[in-house]
Amino acid sequence: MTQLPKEFINQELLDSESGTWLSDYRKSHAAKVTELEFPGRANERWKYTPLRAVLELDYQVSQDVVLNEEQIKAHRLDTSIELVFINGAFSQKFSRLPESLPKGFSVLPVSQALQSALAHDVQNILEYEVDEQEDVFETL
């Protein structure tokens, strides 16, 4: 089929933590994403999912997103735990988390998790559980 355009990658995010393991990880996967073919109907995992419209959109990385609670409220679900991501970045301000999460759960940005006691586990998951050789979405 086709490949994702290089403009799809947020270069500012890739450059924001230069020299760290996470930065190197993101850069290698961003390079791989632009090389991988976008899945089509011949791909067994995607044969029933129409993806052509995704490629026809004009993607641009938004630099400044200004949201308020009213805008978010229109999309809220009736759940006790709600994670909000803006341009791929976790927004603690707009997320709804209980005072204490269930045992074994943590919610924090990957960059912070890599500086915590969870670092080894997070790094192992990212390095070994993503099959970057075949799926553009997993690699992304």
Disulfide bonds with the S-S distance in Angstrom:
none
